[in-house]
Amino acid sequence: MEPDLSAGQLIRQARNSLGFSQYEVAEELARASGNDSLTREQVARWERGKRIPGPYWRGWICAVLHLPVEDLEIAVRFARDARWRAFGPPGDRAA
């Protein structure tokens, strides 16, 4: 894995390599997890970097997209670091 790949970029890359649409990823994640609350819009937010998947979804993402857990964890840390560099830590953000 490239060390400077964000979580969203990694998810998009894995999805594309499997030939899945965002809808298909959402459906597969819902099926695998038994949690049908996930939508294509959430997958899109992850890919655009608007949201970072939480620990619950990270495990399912790795299972569905055949990603090593460590690769996604590194990508999540990279995405958080980039967000903090751009906007400051969460507690420092203006409301």
C-alpha positions, 0 to 999 in steps of 0.5 A: 500500500502507498503510505500516503493513500487516504482511507477514502482513496484506498476504499475507492481503489479496492472497490474499483479493482473488484469491479464494484459500484458504490451501490454494490459495496453498500449492499455487500457491507449490509449483507455481511454485517447484517446492518442495513443502515449503510447507504451508497451515500455513506460509501461515497462520503468515505471515498471523498474523504468527507467521513472516515469509517469508524471501527465497526465499519472498518472490519466489514470493509476489509472483509468485503473489499479483501483489504488487510486490516493494517492497510486500512488502519494506516490509511485512516491514520493518514486521513485523520492526520491530513484533516488535522493539518487542514482544520486542526484537531476536532476540539479546535474547530469553530462551531 
